[in-house]
């Protein structure tokens, strides 16, 4: 491509500057993400609702001043990330340099490759002609999140007397989904339905060397009745096939990954948390190995489909498939997450090794890249075909069913490692029986049949639930669970390969009190409407003021407080009792107002806790042995209580060991 010696390209990530500079010949500088944010005051007034923005810190301000100075008289391409947040950053840069630069264009890089950069530069448009409504949408998101966060978090800090509470426009509906599921589970466990159990008989069968199971069709209301019927069958040694049904099932390959699908596949296959997966994808994107990783689209460009076809057309499994962005997509320009160029799988390791990734990251980066590689290729493969056979067996007068599944054509399974298509009830056994043929009965046992209880949400498929409910966007999916974990509202419980998301008592209590006072902020439907409204701001259908006034109306037009009234007045009972204990042991007076102000209580504890003798804790056996060795070698007397108090023992060792 034509070199841009007199140009400046402004991006977000410093890790991409070197590569883009090599490709373009331009000077490349990075904002390092957001450099300005909405302050604690949030807005200038409650008529215009214009946000008060300020630099995040002095170092950031210095860095942006360098970008401003470098822009003077230059042709500038603002190529911050191609999404709403990226445009918001780009617009703020534009406002700072619009009277200094020779020209300013908006460019979007969907892949950090020579062809991707070339396309972005070629299709760049004057920034003044870009969609300023995207900034209005970013502003609406940023201001509404701050208003909700500051006003409602303050309210529930005080109501719950807990300064570690927080409410969020998206965070709280996410918590509510988890809490509601937890309440359903608890209701079921406490209900009579949970106590009602019926029974079936399960048979373990054998044909040749193959073992499989079949479940009886009869349901028995009591264990005694079931056992009685099982006993009547114990003498029977054979089961007979009296019916057989064969059906073929076509299984499509997974579509190219959206952000949510990639995060879930990484969790399912490698047990990576969404945040970890996105960090790995970010590094792969910055090196030009994959396309942009924050996307709600399943589409693949015609150019890449042509490239794959040229390499795969002679493969037996190959089938060209085109994918659309999808009904959930808000950004038709985006592609799915895919590899940027085709190569053989055996060069994958060397591709990662030659990049200057940290040594400790490389194995996980290989896993992430391999998953994306195989998904990209498998999306252009034929369906797999399973043969599903249902056998009906008779054991005396009782009927038993066995479901057997067998893959008769692999198709995309030749490539993919991320599959979930197998039915839970089917058994993968290469069984081929004819009607009236007999099989051996190995054993019979009782099988409990319970009404199925609701299940906890799994970490591996939770993001799809958020996407289905219209909660959040690809850029934010990974952040919700860590926030809820940090606040103590949920816990992640590992069960085998799965990780259950469980609401804690604190999470359930907060959900209950918020639902009683501000139910609207708990509802996924309201959050979905707000997300849609943000998209409509970008499209010019809704104004920033329309959106922000609706949010503020829901908040009863409360104003953001900038003083310390946002924290609970009274200290926790445990903190107050600790303060009283310190006062008693140190013979101190409790300060005035301590029972009504947590800050007074905390200050008293911090200033006086060292005056109270802490309970003695013994040193380790190694410490005792070392102290005794030093005393012997230096002919020293061991201090009193050196075996009972680790501090005395440690002081002796520290004082004399150097000698």
N, C-alpha and C positions, 0 to 999 in steps of 0.2 A: 504494500500500500504506500501511497505518497506520504513522505515524512512530514511531520508537523513541528519543524524546528522552533518556530516562533509561537507555539501554542502552549497553553497550560491546561491540563486535564485534572479536574478535582473529583476525587472519589471518597469513599468512606474508610475502607480498610487499608492500612499501610502495607499489608502483606501482598497487595496486588500492584503496588507502585512500580517496582522494578520490572515486572513482566510487561506491563502496559507501556512503560517508557521504552523498553527494547523494541516493541512492536511498532510504536508510533513515532519514536524520535522526539516526542514532546516531553516537557517537564511535567511530572505527575506528583501531586500532593494530596494528602489524606486528611479529612476532618477528624478521623477516628470516631466515627459514629456521631451521635447527637452532641453538639457543642453548646447549645442553649436549651434551657428547660423552663417550664412554667414555675414561677416562684411560689412561696407560701401564701402570698397575698392573692394569687391566682389572676384576678382581673383588675383593670384600672377603675372600672365602675360597673354598676349593675344595669346599665342601659345599653352601652355598646358591647359589653362583655369582652372587650379586647384584652387578650392575655398580657400579663407582665412577664417578659422573657429576660433571662439573664444567663451569662456564661456559667458553666457548671463549676469552674474553678479558675484560678489565675493562670495556671499552666495552659489550660485550654484557650484562654483569651490570647495568650502570647502566640500559640500555634496558629490561631485563626488570623491574627494580625500579620503573620508571615505570609499566609495565603493571600490576604488582601493586598499586601505590598507586591507580591509576585504577579498579581493580576493586572497591574497598571500597564496599559498599552498593549496587552496581549489578547490573542484570540483564545477565549476560554470555553472549554467544554465541561459543563457540570454533569458528571456521570455518577452521581450517587445512586444507590440501589434502586432497581426498577419497581418500587412499590410505594404505597402511601407514605410510610415512614421515611423512605429514601427521598421522595419528592419534598417532604417537609424540610429535611436538612438542606436539600439543594436550593429551595426557595429562600431560606434564610441566608445562604451564601450569596445568591443572586442579589438580594436586597443590599448586602454590604458592598458589592463590587460593581453594581450596574452603572455607576457614573465614572468608573475608573478603567474598565477594560475596553479594548478596541471593539470586541464583539463577544457575545455570550450565547452559547447554544446548549440545549438540553440533549444529552446522549444517554442511551440505555444499553448496558452490556449484559446480555443474558448468558454469555459464556466468555471466560477469559482465555480465548484462543485468537489466533491471528484473524480467522474468518469472522469470529464473533465481534472482535474489536473493530474490524474494518466495516462490518455491517452497521454497528452502532454509530460510528463516525459519519458514515455515508448518509444514514437516515436521521441524523441530528437536525433539530429545528431550532430557530431562534427562541431563546428562553421566554422572551416576551410573548411568543405565540403558543407557548405550552399551556397546559390546562391549570390555570391558577386555582381552580376549584379543588384540585387535589390538595393544595395547601390549606384551603378552608376546611376540608375534610380532616386533615391531620390536626388542625387547630381545634376542631370540634371534639375529636377523640381525646386530645391532651387536656383540654379545659374541663370537659365533662368528667374525665377520670379524676382530676384533682378536686373538683367540686364535691363529687360523691365521696371520695376518699376522706377529705378533710372534714366535711360537715357530718357525715354519718359515722365515721370512725370516732370522732369526738363524742358523738351522742352515745355510742355503745361502749366506749371506754367508761363513761360516767354511769350508764345504766348497769353495767356488769362489774363496775369497780375494778377494771382490769386494763391497764395501759398497753397491754400487748394485744388488744383487739384491733382488727381493721376490717373495713367494709370496702368492697370494690364493685364497680359497675359490671365486671365480668367475673371476678373472683368469687363473689357471693352467690350468684346463680350456680357456679360450679360446685361450691360447697353444698348448696341445697340439693342438687342432684344426688350427691353422695349420701347426705343425711337422710333424704326421703327413702332411698334404697335401704339404708340401715334400719329405719323405722319399720319398713315393710318386713324385713327379716325378723326383727324382734317381735312384731305382731304375730307373725306366723308361728314362731317358736313358742309363744305364750298361748296360742289358740288351741282349741280342741282338735282342729284338723291335723295338727302336728302329732297328736297322740293316737290318731286313728291309723292303724297299720293293717294292710292286707298282705296276702302271701301268694307266691307262685312257686312252682317246682322247677329247678334248673338242672339240666342233664349235661354231664360231660361225656362226649362221644368220641369214638375213634374209628377211622377208616384207614386200613393199612398202617402207615407210620404217622398219619395226620391226626392231630387232636383238635377238637373244636367244641363249642357249646351250643345248646339249644334251650330256649325258654318256653316253659309250658304256657298254654293259652288259658287254662282254668285259673280263676281267682278265688282264693279262700279267705273268708272273713276272719277266721281265728287261726292261731298257730296250731292249736290242737287238731283242728279239722285238716289243715295242710299236712301235718305230721302223719296223721292217720292215713291219708291218701298216699303219701310218700312211702310209708311202710308197706302198703299194698303193692307197690311197684318194685320193691327191693329184690324180689326173686327174679325179676325179668332181666335178661342178659342182652337182649337185642332190641334195636329200634328199626322201624321200616320206613322207607321213603314212600309216601302215598301221593305226593304232589310236588311239582318242581316248576318254578317260573323264572325265566331268564329275561333280563332287560339290559339294554345298553345305555350308558350315560355318557354324554359328551361333556367334557370339562374344559372350559376356556382358560387360557393363560391369564395371569393377572395383568391388568392394564398398567401402563407406565406410571410410576409413583407420583401421587400428590405428596405434599409435605406430611400430611397426617398418615398416609399409607406407608411412607418411608419410615416414619418414627415407630409405627406399630410393628412393621416387619423387623426392624432392628431390635425391638424389645422381644418379639416372639422368637427370633432366630438366635440372637446373641445376648438377650437379657440386658440390653443397654437402656438406660433411662432416656426419655425424649431430649433432655437438655444435652446430654453427652452426644447423642446422635447428631444434633444440630451443630454442635461444635466441630465434629468430625466432617460433616458436610461442608461447613464454612471453609475449612482448610482445603478440602478437595476442590471447591469452587474457585478459591483464590489462586490455585495452581493451574486452573484451566482444564481440570480433569472431568468435571461434571458441569451441567448447566445450573442456573440459579435455583437454589434449594428452598426458597420460601414461595411456594406456588400452590394454587388450588386448581390447577389444570392437569388433565391427563393427555393433552395433545402432544404430538411429536411433529416437528417441521418436515416438510416435503423433502428438503435437502438431506436431512439425516435418514429418512426412509429410503431415499435413493442410494445413499452411501451404504446402508445395511444391505440393500438388495444386491448391490454390485459384489458384495463379499459373500453373501449367504445363499444366493440364488441356486447354487448346485447342491445345497444341503437338503436331505430328504425331508427334514422337519419344517423347512422354511415356508412361511405364508405371509405375504405382505398384508399388514393390517393398519388402518388409519383410525386414530382416536380423536374424539372431540374434547374441547375444554371441559365439558360437563355442565349440568344445570346449576351446580353449586358455585361455578367459577365466576369471579368478578373481574378477571383480567385476561381477556382473550389473547393478548400479546404474549403471555407467558406460555412456556412449554412445561411439560412434566420434568421431573428430575431424571436426567439420563446422562450417559457418558457422552463426551463431546465428539469423540472420533472412535471408529471401530478399530479393534486390534484383536489378535488371538489371545485366548485366555492365558496361555503359558507365558505371556510377556507382562502379566499383571504385576508380579512381584518386582520386576526390574523397573517398571513404570513408577512405582511408589518409592523404590530405593534411590532412584536418581534425583529425586526432589529433596530439598533441604529441610525435610520434616525432622522434628525431634526424634531421636532414636526410640524413646519410650512410646511414641504415638504410632509408629509405623505399623505395628501388627493390627491395631484397631482400625487404622485407616485402610489397610488392606481388606479387612472384613467389610467395612462400609462400602468401599469401592466395588468389591466383588458382588455384593448384594445388588448394587445399582447396575453393574455390568450385566449380570445374569438376568435381571428384570428387563433391561433394555432389549437384550437379544431375545429373551423368551416371549416378549410381547409381539414378536414377529415370527411366531411359530404356530403350527397346527394344534387343534384341540387334542387333548389326551382322551382316550376312550376306555372306560371301565365296563366290565361285564358284571352286573349285579345279579346274583342268583339267590332266590328264596326257596329253601327246602322246608316242606311240611313233613314231620316225622310222626309216626304213631307208636306209642308205647302202651300196649294193651288198648284201652279205650280212650287214652288221653292224647291230645295233639300238642306237638312242640314245634317251634319255628327256629330256623337258623338262617342268618343273613350272611352271605359270603360275597366278597368283592374281589375282583381280579382285574389288573390292568392288562388290556389286550393290545393297546397301542399307546406308546409313551408320548408322542408329540412333543409339546413344550417341556414335558418332564425330563427329557434328555438334557435340558439346560438348567431349569429352575431349581432353587433350593428352598424357596419360600412357598410352601403349599399347605392348604388347610381343607382341601376338598373332601377328604375321607369322612364318611359318616361314622359317628361314635359307635353305633350299634353294629356296624359291619365288621366282619373278620376277614383279614387278608390271608386266605388259605387256598391253595391250588387244589380244590376239591371238585371232583366230577363224578356224581352218582346218578344212577338211573332209577326210575320209578320201580317200586317193590324191592329195591336192593336193601340189604340190611347192613347196619353198622353196630359196633360193640358199645355197650353202655359201661363206661368206666366208673361213674358215680352219679348219685342224685343228692341234691341238697335243697334246703329252703331258701327262697329268694324274697326278701322284704320288698313290698311295693308301697311306697309312701307318696303322698301328695308332694309334688316337687316344691321345695322352698325357694323363695327368691334368692338370687346369687349376688354376692358382692361384685362390683365392677372390677374388671381386670385392668391392670396397668397397660397391658398390651393392646386392648381395644377401646380404651377410654377416650382417646382422641377422636375416634370415629363417632362416638356418642356426642362429643362437643360439636363436631362438624355437622352431624345430623340435626342437632338442636339449634344450629346457627349461632353458636357461642364462640366468639373470638375469630381470629384469622391465622393463617399459616405462620406468620411472624411471631405469634404469641402463644401458640398451643403448648410449647415446652415449659412455659413459665408458671402455669397455674398450680400444678401439684407441689412443686418446691415451696411456693408461697404458703399454701395450706399446711404443709408439713412444718414449716418454720414457725407458724403461729400455734401449732399444736392442735389444729382442727381435725387432722386426719393422721392415720398411720398406714404404712405399706407393709403388709404381712406376707412373707414368702411362703408359698405352698407348692412344693415340688418345682415345676417349671413356671408356674404362674405366680403372680404377685397381686394379692387382693388389696383394694383400696377400702379402708374401714374408717368410718367417722368415729372420732373420740367423743367422750362425754362433753368436753368443752365445745367441740364442733356442733354436737346435737343441741346443747343448751343455747349457743349463739343462734343457730338456725331457728330455734323455737321462739326466742325473744324478738328476732328481726322479723320473722313471719307475722308475729302478733302486732308489731308496730309499723313496719314498712314492707308489707308483703310484696309490693311491686319490684323491689330490688332483688328479691329471691327468685323471680320468675324467669325462666329461660326464654319464654315468648317475648317478654319486654326487651331483654338483651338482644334477641334476634332482630326485633323491629328497629332497635337503635343501630345495630350493625348495618342493616339494610338502608337506614336513613343516612349513615355515613357514606355509603356507596352512592346514594342519590344526591348528596352534596357534591360529590365528584362529577356527577352527570349534570349538575345545574338544575336539578328538579326541586331541591330543598335548599334553603339558605342556612348559613351558620347560625344566625340569630334564631330562626325557627327551631332548630335542633336544641340549642343550648337553653333557650327559654323553657322548652318542654321539660328538660332535665331539671332545671332550677325550680320549676313549678312543683315537680314531684318532691323536691326537697323543701317545699313550703317556703321558698324564697329566703331561706336562712342564709346569713352571710358568714363567710369564712372568718374564724377568729384567729388572730395572729399572736395572742398572748397565751399564757400557760393554762387557760381554762379548759384546754382540750384534754388535760390529764385528770384522772380521778382525784377527788379531794382527799378521800380517806385512804390510809395505808391498808395493806392486807393484814388480816388477823395474825398471820405467822410473823410478819415483819414487826408489828406492834408488840407482840409477845417477846420477840427477840430483843427489842429495844428495852422493854421492861426488865428482862433478865440481866442485860448489861448494866442497867442503872442500879439494880439491886446488888449485884456482885461487886461493882466498882464504887458503890456508895455515892451515886450521882443523882442529881435532880433531873427528872424528865423535863424537857423544854415545853414551854407553853404552846398549845395548839397542836401537839404531836398526834393526837387522836383524830384530828380533822384534816391533816395535810400530810400526804405521803412524802413530800419533799423534806419537811422538817424531820420526819421519822428516819428517812434514809440518810440524811446528813448526820444525825446523832449516831446512827449505827456506824457509818464510815469513820467518824472522828474518834469513837470510843471502843470499838470492838477489840483493838489490840491491848486495851487496859485489863481485859478479863482473861484470867489464866485459862488457857485451853486444856482440855483433858489430855493426860499423858498418853502417848502412843509409843509402843516399844519399837526399837530399831530392828533391822533384819539380822538374821544369824551371821551374814557376811560382814555387816558393820560391826557387830560385837566382836567377831574374830579378829578383824583388822585393828580395832581399838586395843584389844588384849595383846596383839603382836607388837604394836607400837610401844605399849607400856613395858613389855619384856625387854625389847631391844634397847630402849632408851632409859630403862630403870626408872620409870615414872609411876606415880600412884594413880590408879584409875579413879575418876570422879564418882561421887555417890550417885546412885540411881542411873548409872550409864546403861544398865540393861532394861530399865523401865521407861526411859524417856529418850526418844530418838534425837531430840534437839541437843541434849547433853552429850550423847554419844558422838553426834556429828560435829559439835563444837570442838571436842577433844581431838577427833581425827584431823579436822581442818587445821587446828592450831599446831599440832605436832608432826603431821605427816611430812611436811616439807623439810623438817629437821633431819 
